[in-house]
Each structure stands twice: as structure tokens, then as C-alpha cells.
Amino acid sequence: MSGANSSSLTPGFFILSGVPGLEAAHIWLSLPFCFMYIVAVGGNCGLLYLIGHEEALHRPMYYFLALLSFTDATLCTTTVPNMLCIFWFNLKEIDFNACLVQMFFVHMLTGMESGVLMLMALDRYVAICYPLRYATILTSPVIAKAGLATFLRGVMLIVPFTFLTKRLPYCRGNSIPHTYCDHMAVAKVSCGNVKANAVYGLLAALLIGGFDIFCISGSYTMILRAVVSLSSADARHKAFSTCTSHICAIVITYVPAFFTFFTHRFGEHSIPHHIHIIVANLYLLLPPTMNPIVYGVKTKQIREGVIKFLLGDKVLFTQDK
């Protein structure tokens, strides 16, 4: 096997083939992905700058948004530049250890993204159900500890992926039909028993995604009960409108995630492989691209911060007048 160590059956490198069946369209596929990547990095870095410099945005909700923006910008950067090199320059080789590192960061950061969305749901629950205690409950140390716990959870649950994958023998070749090193895509290249990888992957998904969805559902159930109990229609609308950006972020993140997760395990033979690969890439790129746009459009304070940054204080003062 080319690039393989025959004694250990561990390849020196893998070949990422891109989108199988659409090799002739790689250049055209690269254009929307490149545009989305530029929007994602620019939008999330812009949000980080805005939250850091605007006094009005120094609140728990925006600290969690800053954490989400940092996670999103890092997540798409782990895969898109390498994917564009495949599409543009046919640079398909990736070192075996570099592949494991990319796999770790992809899955750790997607787990962290899910965790941050869960923390943002808890933030909305406290803000709506306990408004008078909001600032005393969600203090800066509490936010920092919650973010650190989310990060450590992702690291501890994803590290075993690398060891489970590294132990496998690779005697079927070293070509991976994907644009990045996904855990099961790499494992399926092996000629060994990948049952442990599949079982642990399902367990990690339940411990991260299942737990987060449970907490998000519980938070919004309590929020809905609190909002419905308000006597004023305006108060109900105002309370629920603070959640619309977060609900959009949840939908944008979890819909492609569920599609990717279930097609990997149950619909692999019924859905064309190139569709699966494209959706898997959208799963990593769509939330980072759309989240800054959604929060920029839906959140008044962020809109005002953008206007103030672009046009200056005088324009904002004129609008208020």
C-alpha cells in the first residue's frame, strides 16, 4: 500500500478524495463554500470585536454569543481551507496524525457548539423566568466556569475517538471519500472491527447532543409556560422575541446535524454519497455563516453597534431623535 507502514498497517498519509462522483464540479462547488467561509470568518470575528468593544453588549447573553462566534470561526477554519486546497489545487494528501488532529477538533468543536447553544437556552430561561436575579445568577465567574465545563466535556468525550481510530489496521488502502477527516469516514477505511468506534460514536452523540437537546427542550418548556402566563400581549411578544435568534441558531445547527448523523448510520445506501458529503460540509459551515447574520438582523443592540461602528455616533443619535 502506497504510503503505508507494512509492519503496523498504519498509513503515512490519507487521500481525501473530495466529493465522490462530482470531481468535475469541484471548482464550481468551491465557489459557494469559499463565499460562505469568508462570510463566516468575517461575521464571527466582527461579532467578537463588537462584543469586546461595545459597553452595551457586556451582558451574559452576548458573552455566550461571543463564545459561540469563537467556536464557529474556529470550527469552519479546521476544514474549509483544506477542502478548498482539494478543490483548487488537487492537494488531497493529509498526514495520518494530522488527520487525527483534524478529526479531534471537528468533533470537539461541534460538541462545544452544541453545548454553547444549550448554555444560551439556559441564559434565556433565567432572563425570562428570573429577570430580577438575572445579573446575580449569571455572573462573569459563572459564565467562565460554564464555558470551561463545556470545553472540557468536549475534550474528554472526543479524545477516545483518536485512540479508537489510531488502533485500527488500514489494509484496504488510504483513500477517504470525504473532504475532511470525519470519525466514521476514517474508520470505514480500516479492515479491522469498527464496532467499538460506532458504539462509542453513538454514545458520545447521546451524551453531548442528547443531553443538550434535553436541556434546551426543558428550558423552552419553562420559558413557554412563563410567557403564556403574562397578562399583556405586548409583554408576551417582547419576552418571546428575545428568543427568536437563538431558536433560529438551534434550527440551523441541529437540522443538518441530525441529517448527517442518521444518514451515516441508517440511510447510507439510500442517499447518494455526494449528497451526504455536501450536507456534512454544510453542517460545519452553515451555522458559522448564518449565526452572525441572524443575530445581526434580529438583535437591536448588535444592529446599533454595527451602525455605530460603520457610520459613527452621530448617525445613531439622529436615528434615535
C-alpha positions in Angstrom: 0.0 0.0 0.0 1.4 3.4 -1.0 2.4 5.5 2.0 1.8 2.6 4.4 3.9 1.0 7.0 3.6 -2.7 6.2 4.5 -3.8 9.7 1.9 -1.8 11.5 -0.6 -1.4 8.7 -0.8 2.3 9.6 -0.6 4.6 6.6 1.7 7.5 6.5 -1.0 9.6 5.0 -4.6 9.5 3.8 -6.0 10.7 0.4 -9.1 12.9 0.8 -10.9 12.4 -2.5 -13.3 15.4 -2.1 -16.9 14.8 -3.2 -17.0 11.4 -4.9 -18.9 11.5 -8.3 -18.6 15.3 -8.6 -14.9 15.6 -9.2 -15.5 17.5 -12.4 -17.6 20.1 -10.5 -15.1 20.7 -7.7 -14.2 24.2 -8.9 -17.9 25.2 -9.0 -18.6 23.6 -5.6 -15.7 25.6 -4.2 -17.3 28.9 -5.0 -20.3 28.9 -2.6 -18.2 27.2 0.1 -15.4 29.8 -0.3 -18.0 32.6 -0.1 -19.7 31.1 3.0 -16.3 30.7 4.7 -15.4 34.4 4.1 -18.8 35.5 5.5 -18.5 33.1 8.4 -15.0 34.2 9.5 -15.7 37.9 8.8 -19.1 37.8 10.5 -17.9 36.0 13.6 -14.7 38.0 14.0 -16.9 41.1 13.6 -19.2 40.0 16.4 -16.3 39.2 18.7 -14.8 42.7 18.1 -18.2 44.3 18.6 -19.0 42.5 21.8 -15.5 43.3 23.1 -15.7 47.0 22.4 -19.3 47.9 22.9 -20.3 48.6 26.6 -24.0 47.9 25.9 -23.1 44.3 24.8 -21.2 43.4 28.0 -24.0 41.2 29.3 -24.3 37.4 29.8 -26.3 36.8 26.6 -23.6 38.4 24.5 -20.7 36.7 26.3 -22.3 33.4 25.3 -22.7 34.7 21.8 -19.0 35.6 21.7 -18.2 32.1 22.8 -20.4 30.7 20.0 -18.8 33.0 17.5 -15.3 32.0 18.5 -16.3 28.3 18.3 -17.9 28.8 14.9 -15.0 30.6 13.4 -12.6 28.0 14.6 -14.8 25.1 13.5 -15.1 26.1 9.9 -11.4 27.0 9.8 -10.5 23.4 10.7 -12.0 22.1 7.5 -12.7 24.7 4.8 -9.1 25.8 3.9 -8.1 22.1 3.4 -11.3 21.5 1.4 -10.5 24.4 -0.9 -7.0 23.1 -1.4 -8.5 19.8 -2.6 -10.9 21.6 -5.0 -8.5 24.1 -6.4 -5.0 22.6 -6.3 -5.9 18.8 -6.1 -3.8 18.7 -2.8 -5.5 15.6 -1.4 -2.8 14.1 0.9 -3.1 14.6 4.6 -0.7 13.1 7.1 -2.1 10.3 9.3 -1.6 12.2 12.5 -2.8 15.5 11.0 -5.9 13.7 10.0 -6.5 12.5 13.6 -5.9 16.1 14.9 -8.4 17.5 12.4 -10.9 14.7 13.3 -10.5 15.6 17.0 -11.0 19.4 16.5 -14.0 18.9 14.2 -15.9 16.7 16.6 -14.8 18.6 19.8 -15.8 21.9 18.3 -19.2 20.6 17.1 -19.8 19.3 20.6 -18.8 22.6 22.0 -21.1 24.5 19.6 -24.0 22.3 20.8 -23.0 23.0 24.4 -22.9 26.7 23.9 -26.4 26.6 22.4 -27.6 24.8 25.5 -26.0 27.4 27.7 -27.7 30.1 25.7 -31.0 28.4 26.2 -30.4 28.4 30.0 -29.5 32.1 29.7 -32.8 32.8 28.1 -34.6 30.7 30.8 -33.0 32.7 33.6 -33.6 36.1 31.8 -37.3 35.4 31.3 -38.2 33.4 34.4 -36.0 35.2 36.9 -35.4 38.7 35.4 -34.7 40.4 38.8 -32.0 37.8 39.6 -30.5 37.6 36.1 -27.4 39.6 36.8 -26.7 37.9 40.2 -27.2 34.4 38.8 -25.2 34.7 35.6 -22.1 36.5 36.9 -18.8 36.6 34.9 -17.3 33.7 37.0 -20.3 31.5 36.4 -20.2 32.2 32.7 -16.5 31.4 32.6 -16.9 28.2 34.5 -19.9 27.1 32.3 -17.8 27.8 29.1 -14.8 25.9 30.6 -17.0 22.9 31.6 -18.4 22.8 28.0 -14.9 22.8 26.6 -13.6 20.1 28.9 -16.7 17.9 28.3 -16.0 18.1 24.5 -12.3 17.3 25.0 -12.8 14.3 27.4 -15.6 12.7 25.2 -13.8 13.2 21.9 -10.2 12.2 22.8 -11.2 8.5 22.8 -12.1 8.9 19.1 -8.4 9.4 18.2 -7.2 6.4 20.1 -10.0 4.2 18.8 -9.2 5.2 15.2 -5.4 5.1 15.6 -5.5 1.4 16.9 -7.2 0.2 13.7 -5.3 -1.6 10.9 -5.6 0.1 7.5 -5.1 -2.6 4.8 -7.9 -1.6 2.3 -6.0 1.5 1.0 -5.7 5.0 2.3 -8.4 6.8 0.3 -11.2 8.5 2.3 -14.2 9.5 0.2 -14.7 12.8 2.0 -13.4 16.4 2.2 -12.2 16.2 5.8 -11.4 13.5 8.4 -14.7 12.5 9.8 -14.5 9.8 12.5 -16.6 7.1 10.8 -15.4 8.0 7.3 -11.8 7.3 8.5 -12.8 4.2 10.5 -14.6 2.7 7.5 -11.3 2.7 5.5 -10.0 0.2 8.1 -10.1 -3.6 7.6 -10.5 -4.1 11.3 -13.5 -4.3 13.6 -15.0 -0.8 13.8 -17.9 -1.8 16.1 -16.3 -0.1 19.1 -15.9 3.1 17.1 -19.6 3.0 16.0 -20.8 2.3 19.5 -18.7 5.0 21.2 -19.7 7.5 18.5 -23.3 6.8 19.2 -22.6 7.1 23.0 -20.8 10.4 22.6 -23.6 11.8 20.4 -26.1 10.9 23.1 -24.0 12.3 25.9 -23.4 15.6 24.1 -26.3 16.2 21.7 -28.9 14.2 23.6 -28.1 16.0 26.9 -28.0 19.4 25.2 -31.3 18.9 23.4 -32.9 17.7 26.6 -31.7 20.9 28.4 -32.8 23.1 25.5 -36.2 21.5 25.4 -36.7 21.8 29.2 -35.6 25.5 29.1 -38.0 26.4 26.4 -40.8 24.5 28.1 -40.4 26.6 31.2 -40.0 29.7 29.1 -43.2 29.0 27.2 -45.1 28.5 30.5 -43.7 31.8 31.8 -44.5 33.7 28.7 -48.1 32.3 28.4 -48.8 33.3 32.0 -48.0 37.0 31.3 -51.2 39.1 31.2 -50.1 41.6 28.5 -49.8 40.6 24.8 -47.0 43.1 24.3 -45.1 41.6 27.3 -45.5 38.1 25.8 -44.3 39.3 22.4 -41.4 41.2 23.9 -40.3 38.2 26.1 -40.5 35.7 23.3 -38.9 37.9 20.7 -35.6 37.8 22.8 -35.5 34.0 21.9 -36.1 34.2 18.2 -32.4 34.5 17.3 -31.5 31.6 19.5 -34.3 29.4 18.1 -33.0 30.2 14.5 -29.5 29.2 15.6 -30.8 25.9 17.0 -32.7 25.0 13.8 -29.7 26.0 11.6 -27.4 23.8 13.7 -29.4 20.7 14.5 -31.3 20.1 11.2 -28.1 19.3 9.2 -26.6 17.6 12.2 -29.5 15.2 12.5 -29.4 14.5 8.7 -25.7 13.8 8.8 -25.9 11.6 12.0 -28.8 9.4 10.8 -27.7 9.0 7.2 -24.2 7.9 8.4 -25.9 5.1 10.4 -29.2 4.3 8.7 -29.5 5.9 5.2 -26.1 5.3 3.8 -27.3 3.1 0.9 -30.5 5.1 0.1 -29.0 8.5 -0.2 -26.3 9.3 -2.8 -22.9 9.6 -1.2 -22.2 13.0 -2.8 -25.4 14.4 -1.1 -24.2 13.1 2.2 -20.8 14.7 1.8 -22.2 18.1 0.8 -24.7 18.1 3.7 -21.8 17.1 6.1 -19.9 20.1 4.9 -22.9 22.4 5.2 -23.4 21.0 8.8 -20.0 22.5 9.6 -20.3 25.7 7.5 -23.9 26.8 7.6 -24.2 27.6 11.3 -21.0 29.7 11.4 -22.2 31.6 8.2 -25.8 32.2 9.3 -25.4 32.8 13.1 -23.8 36.3 12.7 -26.4 37.3 10.1 -29.3 36.0 12.2 -28.1 37.8 15.4 -27.2 40.9 13.4 -30.7 41.2 11.9 -32.7 40.1 14.9 -30.9 41.8 17.8 -31.3 45.5 18.1 -28.2 46.1 20.2 -26.0 44.4 17.7 -27.6 46.3 14.8 -27.0 49.6 16.6 -23.4 48.5 17.4 -22.8 47.8 13.7 -24.3 51.1 12.6 -22.2 53.0 15.2 -19.0 51.2 14.1 -19.7 51.8 10.4 -21.2 55.3 10.4 -20.4 56.8 13.7 -22.3 58.0 16.8 -23.9 60.9 15.0 -26.0 58.7 12.7 -27.2 56.6 15.6 -28.1 59.8 17.6 -30.0 61.1 14.6 -32.0 57.8 14.3 -32.9 58.0 18.0 -34.1 61.6 17.6 
